[in-house]
Amino acid sequence: MNQSGIKTHRGKNWFSSSVISVLKRKHERDLMNVQVRNQYFPTKISKFEVNYYIFD
C-alpha cells in the first residue's frame, strides 16, 4: 500500500501491524453480519395505529 501511495486515514504510512488490525476488524464485522443474517427472528403481529391531526 505504501508503494501504491495509499495512506492511512490519518495520512501516515502503513505498517504490518496496522494492516493486520484492519483485516482483523473486517473479519470480525463479516462474522457478525453472517451471524445476524442467519439468526431466526420470530414473527410478531401487533396492533398498528396511525393518528393524524389537522391544524387549521
SEFIZA-3560 file (N, C-alpha, C; in Angstrom, 3 decimals):
REM SEFIZA-3560
<numar><xx>0.824</xx><yy>-1.179</yy><zz>0.000</zz><atom>N</atom></numar>
<numar><xx>0.000</xx><yy>0.000</yy><zz>0.000</zz><atom>CA</atom></numar>
<numar><xx>0.870</xx><yy>1.246</yy><zz>0.000</zz><atom>C</atom></numar>
<numar><xx>1.992</xx><yy>1.169</yy><zz>0.673</zz><atom>N</atom></numar>
<numar><xx>2.891</xx><yy>2.315</yy><zz>0.681</zz><atom>CA</atom></numar>
<numar><xx>3.437</xx><yy>2.585</yy><zz>-0.717</zz><atom>C</atom></numar>
<numar><xx>3.739</xx><yy>1.517</yy><zz>-1.475</zz><atom>N</atom></numar>
<numar><xx>4.263</xx><yy>1.680</yy><zz>-2.826</zz><atom>CA</atom></numar>
<numar><xx>3.217</xx><yy>2.258</yy><zz>-3.765</zz><atom>C</atom></numar>
<numar><xx>1.948</xx><yy>1.972</yy><zz>-3.504</zz><atom>N</atom></numar>
<numar><xx>0.861</xx><yy>2.491</yy><zz>-4.339</zz><atom>CA</atom></numar>
<numar><xx>0.468</xx><yy>3.903</yy><zz>-3.951</zz><atom>C</atom></numar>
<numar><xx>1.012</xx><yy>4.406</yy><zz>-2.859</zz><atom>N</atom></numar>
<numar><xx>0.686</xx><yy>5.757</yy><zz>-2.417</zz><atom>CA</atom></numar>
<numar><xx>-0.575</xx><yy>5.846</yy><zz>-1.586</zz><atom>C</atom></numar>
<numar><xx>-1.070</xx><yy>4.707</yy><zz>-1.112</zz><atom>N</atom></numar>
<numar><xx>-2.282</xx><yy>4.697</yy><zz>-0.289</zz><atom>CA</atom></numar>
<numar><xx>-1.877</xx><yy>4.955</yy><zz>1.156</zz><atom>C</atom></numar>
<numar><xx>-2.438</xx><yy>5.980</yy><zz>1.743</zz><atom>N</atom></numar>
<numar><xx>-2.126</xx><yy>6.356</yy><zz>3.123</zz><atom>CA</atom></numar>
<numar><xx>-3.236</xx><yy>5.880</yy><zz>4.055</zz><atom>C</atom></numar>
<numar><xx>-2.942</xx><yy>5.867</yy><zz>5.344</zz><atom>N</atom></numar>
<numar><xx>-3.962</xx><yy>5.552</yy><zz>6.334</zz><atom>CA</atom></numar>
<numar><xx>-4.942</xx><yy>6.725</yy><zz>6.424</zz><atom>C</atom></numar>
<numar><xx>-5.999</xx><yy>6.562</yy><zz>7.219</zz><atom>N</atom></numar>
<numar><xx>-6.982</xx><yy>7.639</yy><zz>7.336</zz><atom>CA</atom></numar>
<numar><xx>-6.384</xx><yy>8.877</yy><zz>7.991</zz><atom>C</atom></numar>
<numar><xx>-5.248</xx><yy>8.738</yy><zz>8.654</zz><atom>N</atom></numar>
<numar><xx>-4.570</xx><yy>9.894</yy><zz>9.253</zz><atom>CA</atom></numar>
<numar><xx>-3.453</xx><yy>10.439</yy><zz>8.371</zz><atom>C</atom></numar>
<numar><xx>-3.290</xx><yy>9.849</yy><zz>7.168</zz><atom>N</atom></numar>
<numar><xx>-2.277</xx><yy>10.333</yy><zz>6.247</zz><atom>CA</atom></numar>
<numar><xx>-0.888</xx><yy>9.785</yy><zz>6.505</zz><atom>C</atom></numar>
<numar><xx>-0.782</xx><yy>8.707</yy><zz>7.249</zz><atom>N</atom></numar>
<numar><xx>0.514</xx><yy>8.106</yy><zz>7.586</zz><atom>CA</atom></numar>
<numar><xx>0.782</xx><yy>6.903</yy><zz>6.685</zz><atom>C</atom></numar>
<numar><xx>2.007</xx><yy>6.384</yy><zz>6.754</zz><atom>N</atom></numar>
<numar><xx>2.364</xx><yy>5.163</yy><zz>6.035</zz><atom>CA</atom></numar>
<numar><xx>1.824</xx><yy>3.948</yy><zz>6.776</zz><atom>C</atom></numar>
<numar><xx>1.615</xx><yy>2.863</yy><zz>6.017</zz><atom>N</atom></numar>
<numar><xx>1.108</xx><yy>1.631</yy><zz>6.589</zz><atom>CA</atom></numar>
<numar><xx>2.238</xx><yy>0.824</yy><zz>7.208</zz><atom>C</atom></numar>
<numar><xx>1.952</xx><yy>0.205</yy><zz>8.348</zz><atom>N</atom></numar>
<numar><xx>2.840</xx><yy>-0.763</yy><zz>8.970</zz><atom>CA</atom></numar>
<numar><xx>2.137</xx><yy>-2.110</yy><zz>8.938</zz><atom>C</atom></numar>
<numar><xx>2.892</xx><yy>-3.179</yy><zz>9.059</zz><atom>N</atom></numar>
<numar><xx>2.275</xx><yy>-4.505</yy><zz>9.007</zz><atom>CA</atom></numar>
<numar><xx>1.252</xx><yy>-4.678</yy><zz>10.127</zz><atom>C</atom></numar>
<numar><xx>1.524</xx><yy>-4.111</yy><zz>11.284</zz><atom>N</atom></numar>
<numar><xx>0.584</xx><yy>-4.252</yy><zz>12.401</zz><atom>CA</atom></numar>
<numar><xx>-0.729</xx><yy>-3.523</yy><zz>12.123</zz><atom>C</atom></numar>
<numar><xx>-0.666</xx><yy>-2.378</yy><zz>11.444</zz><atom>N</atom></numar>
<numar><xx>-1.908</xx><yy>-1.658</yy><zz>11.153</zz><atom>CA</atom></numar>
<numar><xx>-2.719</xx><yy>-2.379</yy><zz>10.083</zz><atom>C</atom></numar>
<numar><xx>-2.045</xx><yy>-3.008</yy><zz>9.121</zz><atom>N</atom></numar>
<numar><xx>-2.760</xx><yy>-3.785</yy><zz>8.100</zz><atom>CA</atom></numar>
<numar><xx>-3.446</xx><yy>-4.975</yy><zz>8.752</zz><atom>C</atom></numar>
<numar><xx>-2.737</xx><yy>-5.671</yy><zz>9.618</zz><atom>N</atom></numar>
<numar><xx>-3.313</xx><yy>-6.829</yy><zz>10.306</zz><atom>CA</atom></numar>
<numar><xx>-4.507</xx><yy>-6.402</yy><zz>11.152</zz><atom>C</atom></numar>
<numar><xx>-4.413</xx><yy>-5.256</yy><zz>11.799</zz><atom>N</atom></numar>
<numar><xx>-5.501</xx><yy>-4.758</yy><zz>12.632</zz><atom>CA</atom></numar>
<numar><xx>-6.747</xx><yy>-4.464</yy><zz>11.800</zz><atom>C</atom></numar>
<numar><xx>-6.563</xx><yy>-3.838</yy><zz>10.647</zz><atom>N</atom></numar>
<numar><xx>-7.699</xx><yy>-3.522</yy><zz>9.776</zz><atom>CA</atom></numar>
<numar><xx>-8.341</xx><yy>-4.804</yy><zz>9.264</zz><atom>C</atom></numar>
<numar><xx>-7.527</xx><yy>-5.768</yy><zz>8.843</zz><atom>N</atom></numar>
<numar><xx>-8.066</xx><yy>-7.035</yy><zz>8.346</zz><atom>CA</atom></numar>
<numar><xx>-8.786</xx><yy>-7.804</yy><zz>9.451</zz><atom>C</atom></numar>
<numar><xx>-8.278</xx><yy>-7.735</yy><zz>10.683</zz><atom>N</atom></numar>
<numar><xx>-8.924</xx><yy>-8.408</yy><zz>11.811</zz><atom>CA</atom></numar>
<numar><xx>-10.300</xx><yy>-7.811</yy><zz>12.080</zz><atom>C</atom></numar>
<numar><xx>-10.388</xx><yy>-6.474</yy><zz>12.085</zz><atom>N</atom></numar>
<numar><xx>-11.685</xx><yy>-5.826</yy><zz>12.324</zz><atom>CA</atom></numar>
<numar><xx>-12.673</xx><yy>-6.149</yy><zz>11.212</zz><atom>C</atom></numar>
<numar><xx>-12.206</xx><yy>-6.206</yy><zz>9.951</zz><atom>N</atom></numar>
<numar><xx>-13.093</xx><yy>-6.551</yy><zz>8.837</zz><atom>CA</atom></numar>
<numar><xx>-13.607</xx><yy>-7.976</yy><zz>8.995</zz><atom>C</atom></numar>
<numar><xx>-12.728</xx><yy>-8.884</yy><zz>9.385</zz><atom>N</atom></numar>
<numar><xx>-13.134</xx><yy>-10.272</yy><zz>9.593</zz><atom>CA</atom></numar>
<numar><xx>-14.192</xx><yy>-10.367</yy><zz>10.698</zz><atom>C</atom></numar>
<numar><xx>-14.011</xx><yy>-9.624</yy><zz>11.786</zz><atom>N</atom></numar>
<numar><xx>-14.989</xx><yy>-9.624</yy><zz>12.879</zz><atom>CA</atom></numar>
<numar><xx>-16.331</xx><yy>-9.073</yy><zz>12.416</zz><atom>C</atom></numar>
<numar><xx>-16.316</xx><yy>-7.997</yy><zz>11.605</zz><atom>N</atom></numar>
<numar><xx>-17.564</xx><yy>-7.443</yy><zz>11.073</zz><atom>CA</atom></numar>
<numar><xx>-18.261</xx><yy>-8.440</yy><zz>10.162</zz><atom>C</atom></numar>
<numar><xx>-17.490</xx><yy>-9.128</yy><zz>9.311</zz><atom>N</atom></numar>
<numar><xx>-18.073</xx><yy>-10.117</yy><zz>8.409</zz><atom>CA</atom></numar>
<numar><xx>-18.716</xx><yy>-11.259</yy><zz>9.184</zz><atom>C</atom></numar>
<numar><xx>-18.048</xx><yy>-11.738</yy><zz>10.237</zz><atom>N</atom></numar>
<numar><xx>-18.627</xx><yy>-12.805</yy><zz>11.056</zz><atom>CA</atom></numar>
<numar><xx>-19.917</xx><yy>-12.354</yy><zz>11.728</zz><atom>C</atom></numar>
<numar><xx>-19.932</xx><yy>-11.138</yy><zz>12.239</zz><atom>N</atom></numar>
<numar><xx>-21.125</xx><yy>-10.616</yy><zz>12.895</zz><atom>CA</atom></numar>
<numar><xx>-22.282</xx><yy>-10.513</yy><zz>11.902</zz><atom>C</atom></numar>
<numar><xx>-22.005</xx><yy>-10.053</yy><zz>10.682</zz><atom>N</atom></numar>
<numar><xx>-23.050</xx><yy>-9.947</yy><zz>9.670</zz><atom>CA</atom></numar>
<numar><xx>-23.624</xx><yy>-11.309</yy><zz>9.323</zz><atom>C</atom></numar>
<numar><xx>-22.780</xx><yy>-12.324</yy><zz>9.188</zz><atom>N</atom></numar>
<numar><xx>-23.255</xx><yy>-13.668</yy><zz>8.875</zz><atom>CA</atom></numar>
<numar><xx>-24.113</xx><yy>-14.197</yy><zz>10.016</zz><atom>C</atom></numar>
<numar><xx>-23.698</xx><yy>-13.960</yy><zz>11.261</zz><atom>N</atom></numar>
<numar><xx>-24.463</xx><yy>-14.443</yy><zz>12.409</zz><atom>CA</atom></numar>
<numar><xx>-25.835</xx><yy>-13.785</yy><zz>12.474</zz><atom>C</atom></numar>
<numar><xx>-25.914</xx><yy>-12.495</yy><zz>12.206</zz><atom>N</atom></numar>
<numar><xx>-27.193</xx><yy>-11.787</yy><zz>12.275</zz><atom>CA</atom></numar>
<numar><xx>-28.096</xx><yy>-12.226</yy><zz>11.135</zz><atom>C</atom></numar>
<numar><xx>-27.533</xx><yy>-12.414</yy><zz>9.942</zz><atom>N</atom></numar>
<numar><xx>-28.348</xx><yy>-12.827</yy><zz>8.798</zz><atom>CA</atom></numar>
<numar><xx>-28.927</xx><yy>-14.218</yy><zz>8.988</zz><atom>C</atom></numar>
<numar><xx>-28.192</xx><yy>-15.106</yy><zz>9.630</zz><atom>N</atom></numar>
<numar><xx>-28.649</xx><yy>-16.480</yy><zz>9.807</zz><atom>CA</atom></numar>
<numar><xx>-29.446</xx><yy>-16.682</yy><zz>11.090</zz><atom>C</atom></numar>
<numar><xx>-29.614</xx><yy>-15.634</yy><zz>11.871</zz><atom>N</atom></numar>
<numar><xx>-30.349</xx><yy>-15.752</yy><zz>13.124</zz><atom>CA</atom></numar>
<numar><xx>-31.847</xx><yy>-15.752</yy><zz>12.844</zz><atom>C</atom></numar>
<numar><xx>-32.584</xx><yy>-16.561</yy><zz>13.578</zz><atom>N</atom></numar>
<numar><xx>-34.028</xx><yy>-16.644</yy><zz>13.416</zz><atom>CA</atom></numar>
<numar><xx>-34.699</xx><yy>-15.601</yy><zz>14.301</zz><atom>C</atom></numar>
<numar><xx>-35.548</xx><yy>-14.798</yy><zz>13.693</zz><atom>N</atom></numar>
<numar><xx>-36.334</xx><yy>-13.813</yy><zz>14.419</zz><atom>CA</atom></numar>
<numar><xx>-37.801</xx><yy>-14.202</yy><zz>14.277</zz><atom>C</atom></numar>
<numar><xx>-38.486</xx><yy>-14.470</yy><zz>15.383</zz><atom>N</atom></numar>
<numar><xx>-39.886</xx><yy>-14.880</yy><zz>15.288</zz><atom>CA</atom></numar>
<numar><xx>-40.772</xx><yy>-13.736</yy><zz>14.790</zz><atom>C</atom></numar>
<numar><xx>-41.831</xx><yy>-14.114</yy><zz>14.099</zz><atom>N</atom></numar>
<numar><xx>-42.778</xx><yy>-13.135</yy><zz>13.592</zz><atom>CA</atom></numar>
<numar><xx>-43.676</xx><yy>-12.677</yy><zz>14.732</zz><atom>C</atom></numar>
<numar><xx>-43.847</xx><yy>-11.381</yy><zz>14.837</zz><atom>N</atom></numar>
<numar><xx>-44.694</xx><yy>-10.828</yy><zz>15.880</zz><atom>CA</atom></numar>
<numar><xx>-45.692</xx><yy>-9.888</yy><zz>15.213</zz><atom>C</atom></numar>
<numar><xx>-46.961</xx><yy>-10.165</yy><zz>15.389</zz><atom>N</atom></numar>
<numar><xx>-48.010</xx><yy>-9.328</yy><zz>14.829</zz><atom>CA</atom></numar>
<numar><xx>-48.661</xx><yy>-8.577</yy><zz>15.985</zz><atom>C</atom></numar>
<numar><xx>-48.709</xx><yy>-7.273</yy><zz>15.854</zz><atom>N</atom></numar>
<numar><xx>-49.285</xx><yy>-6.461</yy><zz>16.916</zz><atom>CA</atom></numar>
<numar><xx>-50.201</xx><yy>-5.409</yy><zz>16.306</zz><atom>C</atom></numar>
<numar><xx>-50.926</xx><yy>-4.726</yy><zz>17.169</zz><atom>N</atom></numar>
<numar><xx>-51.844</xx><yy>-3.693</yy><zz>16.728</zz><atom>CA</atom></numar>
<numar><xx>-51.048</xx><yy>-2.508</yy><zz>16.185</zz><atom>C</atom></numar>
<numar><xx>-51.465</xx><yy>-2.048</yy><zz>15.033</zz><atom>N</atom></numar>
<numar><xx>-50.805</xx><yy>-0.909</yy><zz>14.411</zz><atom>CA</atom></numar>
<numar><xx>-51.822</xx><yy>0.212</yy><zz>14.307</zz><atom>C</atom></numar>
<numar><xx>-51.446</xx><yy>1.387</yy><zz>14.725</zz><atom>N</atom></numar>
<numar><xx>-52.373</xx><yy>2.506</yy><zz>14.753</zz><atom>CA</atom></numar>
<numar><xx>-51.670</xx><yy>3.758</yy><zz>14.255</zz><atom>C</atom></numar>
<numar><xx>-52.369</xx><yy>4.502</yy><zz>13.401</zz><atom>N</atom></numar>
<numar><xx>-51.825</xx><yy>5.758</yy><zz>12.894</zz><atom>CA</atom></numar>
<numar><xx>-52.767</xx><yy>6.874</yy><zz>13.316</zz><atom>C</atom></numar>
<numar><xx>-52.238</xx><yy>7.855</yy><zz>14.003</zz><atom>N</atom></numar>
<numar><xx>-53.019</xx><yy>9.018</yy><zz>14.410</zz><atom>CA</atom></numar>
<numar><xx>-52.522</xx><yy>10.230</yy><zz>13.643</zz><atom>C</atom></numar>
<numar><xx>-53.457</xx><yy>11.022</yy><zz>13.163</zz><atom>N</atom></numar>
<numar><xx>-53.057</xx><yy>12.255</yy><zz>12.497</zz><atom>CA</atom></numar>
<numar><xx>-54.022</xx><yy>13.355</yy><zz>12.905</zz><atom>C</atom></numar>
<numar><xx>-53.523</xx><yy>14.554</yy><zz>12.905</zz><atom>N</atom></numar>
<numar><xx>-54.309</xx><yy>15.700</yy><zz>13.325</zz><atom>CA</atom></numar>
<numar><xx>-54.217</xx><yy>16.769</yy><zz>12.250</zz><atom>C</atom></numar>
<numar><xx>-55.326</xx><yy>17.452</yy><zz>12.022</zz><atom>N</atom></numar>
<numar><xx>-55.354</xx><yy>18.549</yy><zz>11.057</zz><atom>CA</atom></numar>
<numar><xx>-55.445</xx><yy>19.853</yy><zz>11.838</zz><atom>C</atom></numar>
<numar><xx>-54.479</xx><yy>20.731</yy><zz>11.607</zz><atom>N</atom></numar>
<numar><xx>-54.468</xx><yy>22.033</yy><zz>12.260</zz><atom>CA</atom></numar>
<numar><xx>-54.827</xx><yy>23.091</yy><zz>11.232</zz><atom>C</atom></numar>
<numar><xx>-55.811</xx><yy>23.906</yy><zz>11.556</zz><atom>N</atom></numar>
<numar><xx>-56.220</xx><yy>24.984</yy><zz>10.636</zz><atom>CA</atom></numar>
<numar><xx>-55.548</xx><yy>26.278</yy><zz>10.977</zz><atom>C</atom></numar>
//
